[in-house]
Amino acid sequence: MFKKYGTFSKVAKLLSLNIALALIAATLVLPFTWMILASVKTLEEIGLDSWLPRIFQWNNYADVFNVKGIMFGRWYWNSIFVASWVTFLQVFTSSLAAFSFSRLKWKGRDKVFLMYLGTMMLPGLVMMIPNYQNMIRFGLINTYPGLILPAAFSAFGTFLMRQFMMNIPHSLDEAAEIDGASKWELYWNVILPLSRPAIVTLTIFSFMGNYNSMFWPLVMMKSPDKYTLPIGMLAFDSSQGQQTNLLMAAVAMSVIPMILIFVLMQKQLVKGIMLGGVKG
């Protein structure tokens, strides 16, 4: 009898937990649902109490590309182009630094790593003025390299990759050296393929962070044709008056890359976070 009641108690707790999680998930989904429904309404229907539109205005998505003064397609491309390059460079530089901090032995290695890690405590605004002055000095204002290069190095990415690489057995290094592998071959052919979960995790974090970045592109870019999506979205409320329905359609299209990346790489993301958090 006690076993029976004990099992029932466990089922009730599990059911209650699932219900609570479902309610939390539904709460989080509500703003996204409102955005999708608002994107297929007329502008007059946005302020009404009804969530559902009388007639679904699917043409709003096509109209986003035809609004005068709105270069949505160009801004979309700019955001993907810049975020992709920053992600590639961050993963490459972070993995190289992490390889040096975790697999190579050199004097002062741990102290340098702690100093590098300490840069994570500096607010981004503190580094913005020096970065901006450097971009002026190199003539990179209002250019794509001016957006990409300052973000090409990441202390967080180095920390994440280092923690993961420290879990890889060092016996592999010795075996590779016995076979005559150089340090680069050890990094490229052995350590990097084994670090795939951490690479995927860093790729997702880096792409999402830079794809949604607004302040640095707002400071750097002067030409409308070089705006990224977060800056370009402001034009919907300034160029021809408030156009909330078209703005919601544009936002809905802009989150598609984020959803695709997260859905396709979800398992690797969870694995990378779990393994990266285990001390080697």
N, C-alpha and C positions, 0 to 999 in steps of 0.2 A: 504493500500500500504506500509506504514512504517513497519507494522508487517511482511509483506511478505519479504521486503528487510532485516529486522532485522533477520528473520529466516534464510535467505540465507547467511547472514554474519556469523552467528553462525556455520552453516554447513561448510562453506568454511574454517573457523578457525579450526574446528575439523578435517576436511580432511587434511589441511596443517600440523597439529600437528601429525596426524597418519602417513603421508608420511615422515615427519622428523624423527619420532621414528623408522619407518621401515628402513630408510637409516642408522641410527645409529646402529640398530640391525644387518643389513647386514654387516656393517664395522666390528663390533665385531665378527661376525661369520666367516669372511674371514680367519683369522689365523687357526681356528679350521678346516675349510674346507680344507685348504692347508695341514694341518697335516694328515687328513684322506686320501687325495689323494696321498700324499707322502708315506704313509704307504703301499700302494699297487703298488708302482713302483719298478723298478729295481734300483740299485745304480747308474747306468749310466744315468738314466732318471731324477734324482733329479735336476741336474744342468741345464736342458733344460727349455726353455721358456714355453712350453706347460704345462698346469695344468693337463690335463687328460693323464693318462698312455696309452700306445699303447695296452698293455694287463694287465688286473688287476691281480696283483700278491698276491692273497689272502693267498698263502702259507707263506708269510712273517710273519703272526701272529703265525703260528706253528713253524717257524724257530727261533723265539725269544727264545723259550724254549729249543732249541737244539744247540745254539751257545756255543762253547767251552769257559769255564771260566765265563759264564753268568748263574747265578742261579736265573732267573727271577721269577719262581714260589715261591722259598724260600723268595725272597725279597718282593714279593707281600704279602705273608702270614705275614711276619714280620711287614710290614706297617699296615696291617689291625689289627693284634694282638695288637700292641703297641697303635695305635690310639683308638681302642675300649676300652682298659683298662684305658687309660688316660681320655677318654670321660666319662666312667662310674664313675671314681673317682672324676673328676671335678664336674660332676652334683651332686653327693652325697655330697661332702664336701661343695660345693657352696650353695646347698639348705639348709644344716644344718646351715651354717653360716648366710645365709639370714633369716632363721627362727628366729635365735637368735637376729639378728639386727632389725627385723621388728615386731616380735610378743611378745618377752620377754622384760621385763623391768628390767634393772640392772644398777648400778652406772657406769657412764662413757661410756655408750653404744655408743652414737653418736660420742664421741671423738675417741673412738677406731675404729669405722667404718671409720671416716675420715682419720685416720692414715693408716688403711688398704687400703683404696682407693688411698691414696697417693703413694702406691707402684706401681701403674699403670704408674706413671710418670718416673719411673726408666727404662732406656734402658735394654733390655735383656742381652746385653753384660756385663753390670755392675754386674749382678747376676751370670754370667756364671762361673767366677773364684771361688767364694765361693761354688757354687754348685758342681763344679768339685772337689774341695778340700774335700768336704763332701763325695762325692762318693769314692774318694781314701781312706778316713778314714774308711768307712764302707765296703770296698772291693767290690764295685759294678761297677767298670770299666769293660766295655765289657760284661755287663749283661742287660737283659730286665728290671729288677727293676731299674737299673741306668737310663734308658730312661724314665721310667714311673713315678717314685716317685716325682722328682722335678717338674713335670708338673701337679701333681695331685691336686694342689690348684690354684684357679684363682680369682684374685680381680675383674676382669671384670665379671666373672660368678656370683660372690656374689652380685655385684651391680645390675646386670640384674635381678636376682631372688628376691632380696630385693625390688626393685621397683615394681615388679609384686605382691609380697605378700602383700605389703602395700595397694594395692587396694582391697584386700579381706576383707569383713566386719569383724570387731572385735567382733561383736555379735556372730559369730560362735564360737569363743574361749570361750565366756561366756557360751554358750549353751553346749559345749563339757565338760567344767569343772563342770557344774551342773550335767551332766550325769556321772560324775566320771572319765572322761578321764584324763590320765596323759599327761605331756608335750610331751612325745614321741608319744603317741596315737594321740594327737592333730596334731602333725607334720605329722605322717605317714598316718593317716586315713582321715584327713580333709584338711590340707593345701596343702600337696603334690599333691593329685589328682586334686585339683582346680588350681594348678600351671602348668598344663600340657603344655599349649602353651609356657610358658617360658622355661620349661624343653626341649621341642623340639627345640626351638631356640638355647639354649645353646648347646644342643647335636650336632646340625649341625655345629655351629661355632667351637666347640671344636674338632670334628672329622676332619673337613676340615683343621684346622690349624695344627693339629698334624700329620695328614696323609701326608701333604706336607712339614713337618718340615725337614730341612736338616742340619743346622749348629750343633745343639746339638747331633744328631746321628753321625755326622761326627767326633765330638770330642770324643764321648764316645766309639764308636764301633771300634774294631781292627780286628775282624775276618770277612772275606767276607760272611760267612754263616749267620751272624747276621746283615748285612746291611739292611737298609730300601730302598724303591724304589728310592727316590731322590739321594741317594749315589750310588746305583747300576747302575743308568742310566749313570753315568760317565764311566763305564766300556765299554760301546758301542763305545766310542771314544778312548779308551786306550788299550784294550786287544788285538784286532786284526785289528787295523786301524779304520778309520772312517766308520761307517755303519749307515748312516743317515736314510735309509729306514727302517731298523729294529728298530732303535731308535724311529722313529715316530710310528711304530706299537706298541712298548712297551708303549709309552706315551699314545696312544689312549686307550689301555687296562687299563692303570693305572687310567684314569679319569672316568672309568665306575662307581666305587662306589660313586664318588662325584655327578655324574649326577643322579643316582638312588636315593640317599638320598635327593637331592634337589627337584626332581620331586615328590617323594612320600610325602614329608613333607612341600611342598611349602606353603600351606594354613596355617598350624600351625605356620610356620616361620613368615609370615606376621602378623598374629594375635598376636603372642608373642611380636614382635617388637613394634607394635602399642600400645598394652595394657601396656607393660613394660615402655613405654616412658611417660605414664600419671601419674602425681604425685598423690599419694593417700592422 
